[in-house]
């Protein structure tokens, strides 16, 4: 039913129903429960059913704008409308997509609601039911991907935030009745259910036919313990360089967490270049350290690993064999030896039966360290050690140069327009990282916690 808008300084009787003068998102109208004359300005309307507010001499009680329509024998069809709001920081634009599935009534094309056209799009939504189990629902939104239109949107978004897949985008679910759509005799944008606001938590499936997203409430704190704040799609809450952010250092990176490459200011440009040089020197030292560790392990292994050298077996003196039977005897060039790492039992060659006992005679093998291989790996280790020492020296020099350039820059107090925060944990890492230790200790909590090494 269409309701009249509230009016100032107007007499209202008990039972009169009015709506707010502007479209609200909570789907409520207001019934007079105490007669009187309204005030000179619109009151602050309650947002919960059965809540009341005083307006001059009138008391209003909040009731649903559509529940009365649903209580009739043959209610009108419920229409579901959806809005997808992108975030400029996460997705590179603030575009809003309007769509509906058109399955709840004979709607074969686009519909218009409150002056906005909603495109008909093949989609399926499930999981909006609330339960008494204590957990909030996590609905699924499956959208047709015929023509790869949704994939194209995901690709453009992921160019701004790698792997985002529309994470953090706001989805508004609006439900009204068909008779309240624009163009209908009873068109009324105020007659609707309360708007539901969800956020894309993750992309759960993508193929040629559909793309499915899992939605979550803004208050879904699964896995997060109070007093921590909620984290959505790994997005920092603080305004960059605000008191809460706490970063007051020099420009480091742009909104995509790429190091700044240059500036028109010579001092800042020198600092940026020296930071870049230090970053490469740091990476080179890490690589050299890994190579040195590998060379050390190879060298240690070559000094401890025996390789096969030769095999001997002679039946007659001088004997070289291993005999087992009454006992085990091993000979190499007629000299008795002990079996172990150097001398080892080989293949069976002869079997004798003497005095009712079997004797088994084997080849004997000699093993030893390959000193040529040891020498080669020693040379590799020496080269790796030399490269590592050079990398350590280059890193120390680059760090000293970067520190001096930073101090010179800070003394000027200049800024750079490209200095923007990506709102990710990596963004904090780049700014709060200690140039000497390479660790970043966040000075605040809740992203995702105090004292996190980024």
N, C-alpha and C positions, 0 to 999 in steps of 0.2 A: 504494500500500500504506500502511496506517496504521502509524505507528511509535510505540513507547512513549516516554513523556517521560523525560528524564534524571532520575536520582535520586541523592541524596547518599549517600556512604559505601556504595556498592554495588559488588560484584565484577562486572567485565565481561570477557568472553572476546574474543579476536580475531575480528572479523567482526560483532560485535554492532552494531546501529544504533539510535541514539536521536535524538530531536528536542529542541529547546529547550523550556523549560517555558511560554514565551509565544510567540505567533505572531510570526514574523520576516518582514521584507519581502524577504529575499534568496533564499527558496525552497531552502534547504539543510537536509540532515540530516547526522548525523555518525557515521562508522564507526570502530569501535575497531581500531587497528592495533598497539597495544601493550597487552597484557592487564594488568589490575591493579584496584585499588579506587579509585573516584571520590572526589574531595575533599568537604569539608563544605559548600561553596557552589558554585553553578553557575559554570563558567568563562566568560571572554569568548570567545564563539564566533567563529570566523573567518567572513568574509563572501565569500571567494573559493573556488571549487572547487579541491580538492587542497591547500588550506592546512591546517595542523595546529595543535593547541593541546594543552597539557599540563593534565591534570585529576587531581591527586593522583598515583596510580601509573599512570593511563591516558593514552594518547595518542590523540586523536581526529583524523580526517581528514574534511574537508568534502566531501560528495558531493551530487548533485542529488536532490531529493525526488521527482522524477517521471520522470527519464530512463529508469529501469528499466521503468516502465510503458509507455513509448513504444517500447521495443525489441521488444515482443512482436509476433506476426504480425498480430493485429487489435487495435490499441490503442483505448482508450476515446476518445470525442469530447473535443476540447479546447474548453473554455468560456472566452470572453473576458468579463470584467467590467470596468466602468469607474466611476471616481469623479471627479466634478468638484468641486474645492474652491474656493470663492470667498474673496476676501481682503477683510476688513472695511474696510481703508483705501481700497482701489481700488474695491470693489463695494458697499460699504455693509452687508455682512453676511458672516458666516462659514458660510453654508449649504453643505451637501455634498449633491450629487445622485448617486444610485446607479442605474446602468442597464446593460443588456446588450442585444445584438441578437438572441440566440436562434436564430442561423442554423446553428450548428455541431452541433446535436443536435435531437431532437424536443422542443423546449422551447417551448410555446405561451403561456406566461405568465411571471409573475415567478419568480425563483429566489432561494433563501436560501443565503448563504455566510457562515460564521462568525457566524451569528445576525443578519446584516444582509440585508434584502430588497433585491433589485436589480430595478428595473422594466424590463419588456421594451419597447424603443423602437426603431423603424426607424432604423437608422444604418449607415453604411459607413465603415470605417477602412482606409487604405492607406498604404504608404510606410514601414513599420516595419523594413524590411530594412536590415541593416548591410552596408557594402561595404569593400573594402580601398583605396578611392580617397583616404581621409584625411578626407573630409567626413562629418559626422554626418547621419543622416536627418532629414527634416522632414516627419513624417507629416501626412496630411489626415484630419480627422474631419468627416464629413458627417452631419448629424442632420435627421430629418424635421421640417418646419416646418408640417405640416398643422394648422390651427387657430391658427397664428401664436403657438404657445406659446413657441418660442425667441425670436422677435422681441419678445415681451412681456418676457422676461428681459433682453434686450439694452437695451430702453428703460429699464427700472428701473435697470440698472447705469450707463447713460450719464447718468442724472440725478445720479449721485454723481461720476463722472469722465467729462467730456464726450468723446465719441468713443472710449471705452475698448473697447467691444464684447467684454467678457470678457478683454481682454488681461491677461496675468499670472496668470490662473486656473490652478491646478494640476490636471493630468489624470493619474490613476493608472490604469495598465492592469494588470489582474490576470488571469493565465491559470492555469487548473487543469483537471482532468478531470471529466467529468460525474459519475463515481462518487464523487467527493469532496465533492459539494454536500451541504448539510444535507438530511436526509431520506433519503439513500441509505444502503445497508447499510454501505458503507465510508467514510462521511462523515469528512473530516479536513481542517480548515482549514490545517494545516501543509503539506500536500502540494500544492505549486504551483510554478510557474516563478518566477524572481526578478521582483519588482514592477518595472515601468517607470514612471518619473516624468517627465512632460512638462509644458510650460507653453504656454498659448495665446499664440502670437506675434502673430497677426492674424486678423481675419475676412476670408477670401478670397472669399466669395460669399454672397449672401443673396437669396432669392426666395420665392415663395409655397410652393414645394415643399420646399426644403432650406435649411439654413444650414451653410456649410462653414468650418471653422477650420483654420489651419495651425499645427502644434505644433512646438516646438523644445525641445531638451535644455537644461538649465540651464547646461551647459558648452559650448553652441554659441557660439563667440566669433567668428563670421563678421564680418569688417569691423572687428574690434577688435584692436588691437595691445597686447601686453604692454609695460609693467607695468600698464596700465589695468585696472580691474576691469570685470566684465561689467555691462552695463546691460540690464535687462529691463523693457519697457513704460514706459521713462522714469520709473522709480521710484527715488527717492533711497535710498541704503542707510543713511544715518546716522540715529541717534535724535535727535529734535528737541531742540535746546539742549544736546546732549552736547558733550564736548570735540572730537570729530571734526566735528560740525556747525559749531561755532564761533560761532553766533549768540547774542549776549547782550543784544541791544537790546530795545526796548519791544514790546509786542504790536502786530501790524499787521493780520493777516488770520486768517480761520478755515480749517478743513480744506478748504473749497472755493475757497480763494484769493479770497474776498470781503473787502474791507476791513471791519474791525470798525466798527460804526456807533454804538455807545454803551456806557456802563458806569455802574454805580451810583456809582463813585468820580468826584467832580467834576473832579479834576485829570486823570485818565486820559481822561475824556469830553471835556474841553476839548482835550486833545492830539489825540484821534481826529478831532474835528470840524475842527480846524485843518489836520490832514493831508489830510482830504477836501477842504477849501477850496483848499489848495495844489494838489492833484491836478487839480481843475477849472480852476484858474488856469493850470496848466502846459498842459493840453489846449487851453485857449482861446488861449494864446500860439502854440502849434503851428499851430492853425487860422488865426490871424491872419497868421502868417508865410507860410503857403501862399497865402492870399488876396493878400498884398502881392506875392509873387513872380509870381503870375498877372497882377496889374494892371500890374506893371512890364513884363512880356513883351508885354502888349497895347499898352501905350503905346509901347514901342520899335518894335513892328511898325507902328503907325499912322504913326509919323514916317518910316518907311522904305518904306512901301507906296504905290505910285501907283495912282490910280483913273482910270477913263475920264471925260473931261470933255466933249469935243465933237468933231465931224467936219466938215471943210470940203472942198469941191471946186468949183472954177470953171474953166471952159474958157478964159475970156478975162480979160484984165487987170482988177483985180489977181488974179493967179493964186494958188490954194492947192491944191497937188497934189504928188504924188511921181511923177517920171518916171524910168523906167529904160530903158536901151537902150545907147547909146554910153557912158553913165555914169549916175550916179544923182544927181538933183537934187530937192531938197525945198523947197517954198515955203509960207509961211503969211502970208496978207494981203500977198502980193507980196514978202515978205522971205524971202530964202533962209535956211533953218535946217538944222541937222544932226539926222539921225535918231538916236534914243536913248531914254532913259527918258521924256522929255517929249513928243517928236514921234515918231509911229510910222506905218508904212505901213499903209494900210487896203485896202479892196476895189478890185479892178481895174475901171476905168470905160471906158477907151478904149484902142484899139490902132491905131498908125499904121505905115505902111510907106513910108519916105522914103529915097531914094537907096540902095535895096537893103538897108535896115536896118529892123528892127522897133523901135518905141518903145511902151512900155507905160505908161499913165498911171493912177495910183491915187489914191484919196482919201487925205487926210492926217488923222491923229487926234492930238488933244492930250490928254495925261495929266498928272495932277498930284496933289499931296497934298490929302486931304480935311481941311481945317483944322477944320471943325466936329466931325468925328469925333475928331481929335486933342484938341480942347478937352474933349470928353465923357470921353475915356479919361484925360486928365490929371486931371479932377475925380474919376474913380473911383480913380485912383492916390493922390491926396491923401487921400481918405477911408480907403482901405486902410492908408496910412501912419499916419494918426491913430489908427485902431483898433489897429494893431500896437503903437504906442508906449504906448497905454493898457493893452494886454494885458501888455506887458513890465513896466510899473510895477506892475500888479496882481499879477503873478507874484512880483516881488521883495518886495512887501509880505506876500503870503501865505507866502512862504518864511521871512521873518524871524519872522512870528508862529508858524509851525509849529516852527521851531528853538527859539524861546523856550519854547513849550509842552512840547516834548520834553525840554528841560533841566530844566524844573520837574517833569515826570513822573519822569525818571530819578533825581532827588534823593530821591523817595519810595520807589522800589524796589518798587512794587506790581505785582500780576499780574492776569490776567484769564482766567477758565476757558475762554472762547471762543478763546483764543490757541492754535491748533493748526496744524501744518504740513501742507500738501497733498501733500508728498513729490514735487513736480514742479519743473521748472526755473523755472516762474513763481513758485512759492513762494519760491525763493531770490531771484528778481528783486525781489519785494516787500519782502524783509527787508534785503538787502544793497545795495539801490539807494542811490546817493549823491543826496541831495536837490538838490544844486547841479548836478552834471553829468548826472544822470539815468541813469548807467551803474552796473552791478552787477558788481563784481570778486569772484568766488568765492574765499574764502581757502583752499580745499582742492582736491585733484584728484579725478578719477574721476566727475564729474557734469556733463558727460561729460569734462571735462579742466580742469586748472589754468589760471587766467587767462582763462576764457571770459567774455566780456561777455554777461550774461544780459539 
